[in-house]
Amino acid sequence: MSRGRPRKVADLIQRELSDLLRRAVRDPRVGMVTLTAVDVSPDLSHAKVFFTILEKGKQRETTDALQRAAGFLRSQLAHRMQMYTTPELRFVYDESVERGDHLSQLIDSVVPREPPKR
């Protein structure tokens, strides 16, 4: 199997899940979720779905809510994608955005700011 198929499936899953989260999931714990990436195993049996949220401190609660909805989301994906097998979904909070923001703040605190030139 080529490396391209898992990537195409991952992109399709990300698009479809984004739509499903916006339209079909009614759990209030799943607020403003942004899917940042999907990593599909080579045999297409598992998908790791990376996400971020706007509200700080709600990562665990949102992860639990998404994991609880995983079966429903997987069945909806099966109807939409029409694949032989739909991957099992595992939701993982993506810390890279927060880590990047933190590093940017650290750099700003160390590097002296130049006064604006006139």
GROMACS elastic network, one bead per residue, 0.5 to 0.9 nm:
[ bonds ]
;  ai    aj funct       b0    kb
    1     4     6  0.84087   500
    1     5     6  0.74634   500
    1     6     6  0.89298   500
    1    42     6  0.78613   500
    1    43     6  0.84083   500
    2     5     6  0.60327   500
    2     6     6  0.79464   500
    2    42     6  0.86756   500
    3     6     6  0.60949   500
    3     7     6  0.68375   500
    3    42     6  0.75128   500
    4     7     6  0.51890   500
    4     8     6  0.61647   500
    4     9     6  0.86383   500
    5     8     6  0.50862   500
    5     9     6  0.60928   500
    5    10     6  0.84585   500
    5    42     6  0.84419   500
    5    44     6  0.88494   500
    6     9     6  0.50393   500
    6    10     6  0.59627   500
    6    11     6  0.85857   500
    6    39     6  0.80405   500
    6    40     6  0.57071   500
    6    41     6  0.69390   500
    6    42     6  0.60673   500
    6    43     6  0.79733   500
    6    44     6  0.65036   500
    7    10     6  0.50040   500
    7    11     6  0.62108   500
    7    12     6  0.86366   500
    7    38     6  0.86252   500
    7    39     6  0.77441   500
    7    40     6  0.72183   500
    8    11     6  0.51489   500
    8    12     6  0.62217   500
    8    13     6  0.85857   500
    9    12     6  0.50775   500
    9    13     6  0.60483   500
    9    14     6  0.85476   500
    9    40     6  0.74062   500
    9    44     6  0.80250   500
   10    13     6  0.50591   500
   10    14     6  0.61201   500
   10    15     6  0.86977   500
   10    37     6  0.80060   500
   10    38     6  0.52814   500
   10    39     6  0.60983   500
   10    40     6  0.57497   500
   10    47     6  0.76089   500
   10    49     6  0.89567   500
   11    14     6  0.51253   500
   11    15     6  0.63281   500
   11    16     6  0.86935   500
   11    37     6  0.81491   500
   11    38     6  0.70462   500
   12    15     6  0.52001   500
   12    16     6  0.61160   500
   12    17     6  0.84004   500
   12    81     6  0.80150   500
   13    16     6  0.51868   500
   13    17     6  0.57814   500
   13    18     6  0.83000   500
   13    38     6  0.73154   500
   13    47     6  0.87100   500
   13    49     6  0.89098   500
   13    77     6  0.74502   500
   13    81     6  0.82313   500
   14    17     6  0.52652   500
   14    18     6  0.60435   500
   14    19     6  0.86750   500
   14    35     6  0.67885   500
   14    36     6  0.82618   500
   14    37     6  0.69263   500
   14    38     6  0.61213   500
   14    49     6  0.78051   500
   15    18     6  0.52914   500
   15    19     6  0.64699   500
   15    20     6  0.87970   500
   15    35     6  0.88256   500
   16    19     6  0.51780   500
   16    20     6  0.61656   500
   16    21     6  0.86288   500
   16    77     6  0.70099   500
   16    80     6  0.77918   500
   16    81     6  0.84355   500
   17    21     6  0.59291   500
   17    22     6  0.84074   500
   17    35     6  0.82284   500
   17    73     6  0.72831   500
   17    74     6  0.89770   500
   17    76     6  0.89011   500
   17    77     6  0.74506   500
   18    21     6  0.52544   500
   18    22     6  0.62653   500
   18    23     6  0.86863   500
   18    33     6  0.84426   500
   18    34     6  0.74865   500
   18    35     6  0.66790   500
   19    22     6  0.51815   500
   19    23     6  0.60823   500
   19    24     6  0.80056   500
   20    23     6  0.51486   500
   20    24     6  0.50866   500
   20    25     6  0.66664   500
   20    73     6  0.72797   500
   20    76     6  0.79392   500
   20    77     6  0.85693   500
   21    24     6  0.58235   500
   21    25     6  0.52124   500
   21    26     6  0.83939   500
   21    30     6  0.80850   500
   21    33     6  0.78639   500
   21    73     6  0.83418   500
   22    25     6  0.68149   500
   22    26     6  0.88721   500
   22    32     6  0.86049   500
   22    33     6  0.85972   500
   23    26     6  0.81522   500
   24    73     6  0.87723   500
   25    28     6  0.85593   500
   25    30     6  0.76517   500
   25    69     6  0.76661   500
   25    72     6  0.88778   500
   25    73     6  0.83955   500
   26    29     6  0.87166   500
   26    30     6  0.77602   500
   27    30     6  0.56158   500
   27    31     6  0.81168   500
   27    65     6  0.72109   500
   27    66     6  0.88156   500
   27    69     6  0.85328   500
   28    31     6  0.61702   500
   28    65     6  0.88148   500
   29    58     6  0.84921   500
   29    61     6  0.66892   500
   29    62     6  0.56822   500
   29    64     6  0.88051   500
   29    65     6  0.61855   500
   29    66     6  0.85569   500
   30    33     6  0.67114   500
   30    53     6  0.89832   500
   30    61     6  0.84113   500
   30    62     6  0.55594   500
   30    63     6  0.84583   500
   30    65     6  0.63634   500
   30    66     6  0.68708   500
   31    53     6  0.75509   500
   31    54     6  0.83907   500
   31    55     6  0.84604   500
   31    62     6  0.77860   500
   32    52     6  0.85125   500
   32    53     6  0.58360   500
   32    54     6  0.63629   500
   32    55     6  0.81070   500
   33    51     6  0.65243   500
   33    52     6  0.59056   500
   33    54     6  0.74276   500
   33    62     6  0.85093   500
   34    50     6  0.85837   500
   34    51     6  0.54287   500
   34    52     6  0.52971   500
   34    53     6  0.62529   500
   34    54     6  0.86205   500
   35    38     6  0.78214   500
   35    49     6  0.71098   500
   35    50     6  0.58524   500
   35    52     6  0.65240   500
   35    53     6  0.89346   500
   35    94     6  0.88205   500
   36    49     6  0.79103   500
   36    50     6  0.55405   500
   36    51     6  0.52491   500
   36    52     6  0.69467   500
   36    94     6  0.73813   500
   37    48     6  0.82678   500
   37    49     6  0.61628   500
   37    50     6  0.51637   500
   37    51     6  0.71540   500
   37    94     6  0.86783   500
   38    47     6  0.65080   500
   38    48     6  0.56151   500
   38    50     6  0.60338   500
   38    51     6  0.89237   500
   39    46     6  0.83479   500
   39    47     6  0.55259   500
   39    48     6  0.50735   500
   39    49     6  0.65699   500
   39    50     6  0.81473   500
   40    43     6  0.80905   500
   40    44     6  0.58485   500
   40    45     6  0.75787   500
   40    46     6  0.58318   500
   40    48     6  0.64000   500
   40    49     6  0.86246   500
   40    87     6  0.77689   500
   41    44     6  0.50927   500
   41    45     6  0.63250   500
   41    46     6  0.54818   500
   41    47     6  0.63386   500
   41    48     6  0.83968   500
   41    87     6  0.85796   500
   42    45     6  0.78756   500
   42    46     6  0.86481   500
   43    46     6  0.78734   500
   44    47     6  0.73581   500
   44    85     6  0.76931   500
   44    86     6  0.75347   500
   44    87     6  0.57880   500
   44    88     6  0.88163   500
   45    85     6  0.71606   500
   45    86     6  0.68496   500
   45    88     6  0.61655   500
   46    86     6  0.82837   500
   46    89     6  0.62023   500
   46    90     6  0.77031   500
   47    87     6  0.57047   500
   47    88     6  0.59570   500
   47    89     6  0.50486   500
   47    90     6  0.62408   500
   47    91     6  0.85088   500
   48    88     6  0.84573   500
   48    89     6  0.61028   500
   48    91     6  0.59518   500
   48    92     6  0.68088   500
   49    89     6  0.68276   500
   49    90     6  0.59431   500
   49    92     6  0.59711   500
   49    93     6  0.83724   500
   49    94     6  0.89949   500
   50    90     6  0.85661   500
   50    91     6  0.60142   500
   50    93     6  0.56575   500
   50    94     6  0.53184   500
   51    63     6  0.88938   500
   51    91     6  0.73094   500
   51    92     6  0.64256   500
   51    93     6  0.51740   500
   51    94     6  0.52818   500
   51    95     6  0.86761   500
   52    59     6  0.81184   500
   52    92     6  0.88699   500
   52    93     6  0.59859   500
   52    94     6  0.56095   500
   52    95     6  0.75287   500
   52    97     6  0.78236   500
   53    56     6  0.73271   500
   53    58     6  0.79474   500
   53    59     6  0.73677   500
   53    62     6  0.82960   500
   53    93     6  0.84581   500
   54    58     6  0.88906   500
   55    58     6  0.61062   500
   55    59     6  0.81322   500
   56    59     6  0.71317   500
   57    60     6  0.77199   500
   57    61     6  0.85918   500
   58    61     6  0.53299   500
   58    62     6  0.60005   500
   58    63     6  0.84403   500
   59    62     6  0.52394   500
   59    63     6  0.59632   500
   59    64     6  0.85454   500
   59    93     6  0.66263   500
   60    63     6  0.50896   500
   60    64     6  0.61292   500
   60    65     6  0.86047   500
   60    93     6  0.83363   500
   61    64     6  0.52117   500
   61    65     6  0.62399   500
   61    66     6  0.86871   500
   62    65     6  0.50294   500
   62    66     6  0.60781   500
   62    67     6  0.84547   500
   62    93     6  0.87295   500
   63    66     6  0.51583   500
   63    67     6  0.60329   500
   63    68     6  0.84955   500
   63    91     6  0.63323   500
   63    92     6  0.68547   500
   63    93     6  0.68502   500
   64    67     6  0.50782   500
   64    68     6  0.60749   500
   64    69     6  0.86503   500
   64    91     6  0.86347   500
   65    68     6  0.50361   500
   65    69     6  0.62960   500
   65    70     6  0.86784   500
   66    69     6  0.50221   500
   66    70     6  0.60760   500
   66    73     6  0.89758   500
   66    90     6  0.85862   500
   66    91     6  0.66209   500
   67    71     6  0.80450   500
   67    89     6  0.79179   500
   67    90     6  0.66697   500
   67    91     6  0.62186   500
   68    71     6  0.72254   500
   68    72     6  0.84325   500
   69    72     6  0.53860   500
   69    73     6  0.61022   500
   69    74     6  0.85655   500
   70    73     6  0.50066   500
   70    74     6  0.59162   500
   70    75     6  0.85631   500
   70    88     6  0.79159   500
   70    89     6  0.59613   500
   70    90     6  0.73852   500
   70    91     6  0.82142   500
   71    74     6  0.50852   500
   71    75     6  0.62547   500
   71    76     6  0.86493   500
   71    88     6  0.81146   500
   71    89     6  0.79229   500
   72    75     6  0.52347   500
   72    76     6  0.62558   500
   72    77     6  0.86204   500
   73    76     6  0.50634   500
   73    77     6  0.60762   500
   73    78     6  0.85933   500
   73    89     6  0.82895   500
   74    78     6  0.61759   500
   74    79     6  0.88457   500
   74    86     6  0.67409   500
   74    87     6  0.73785   500
   74    88     6  0.68494   500
   74    89     6  0.68777   500
   75    78     6  0.50204   500
   75    79     6  0.65828   500
   75    80     6  0.88631   500
   75    86     6  0.80231   500
   76    79     6  0.52875   500
   76    80     6  0.63861   500
   76    81     6  0.86493   500
   77    80     6  0.50354   500
   77    81     6  0.57429   500
   77    82     6  0.80750   500
   77    86     6  0.70951   500
   78    81     6  0.54466   500
   78    82     6  0.57472   500
   78    83     6  0.66837   500
   78    84     6  0.85478   500
   78    85     6  0.76140   500
   78    86     6  0.56530   500
   78    87     6  0.89153   500
   79    82     6  0.58632   500
   79    83     6  0.85903   500
   80    83     6  0.87480   500
   81    86     6  0.81018   500
   82    85     6  0.83803   500
   82    86     6  0.83818   500
   83    86     6  0.62807   500
   86    89     6  0.89202   500
   94    97     6  0.70643   500
   94    98     6  0.83294   500
   95    98     6  0.54153   500
   95    99     6  0.60188   500
   95   100     6  0.85617   500
   96   100     6  0.59632   500
   96   101     6  0.85204   500
   97   100     6  0.51654   500
   97   101     6  0.62366   500
   97   102     6  0.86424   500
   98   101     6  0.50478   500
   98   102     6  0.60897   500
   98   103     6  0.85883   500
   99   102     6  0.50756   500
   99   103     6  0.61611   500
   99   104     6  0.85666   500
  100   103     6  0.51259   500
  100   104     6  0.61315   500
  100   105     6  0.86603   500
  101   104     6  0.50682   500
  101   105     6  0.62725   500
  101   106     6  0.87087   500
  102   105     6  0.51061   500
  102   106     6  0.62573   500
  102   107     6  0.87181   500
  103   107     6  0.61891   500
  103   108     6  0.85615   500
  104   107     6  0.51601   500
  104   108     6  0.61532   500
  104   109     6  0.86366   500
  105   108     6  0.50500   500
  105   109     6  0.61540   500
  105   110     6  0.87818   500
  106   109     6  0.51403   500
  106   110     6  0.64286   500
  106   111     6  0.87159   500
  107   110     6  0.52748   500
  107   111     6  0.59690   500
  108   111     6  0.54483   500
  108   112     6  0.75489   500
  108   113     6  0.80002   500
  109   112     6  0.75238   500
  113   116     6  0.89588   500
  114   117     6  0.84302   500
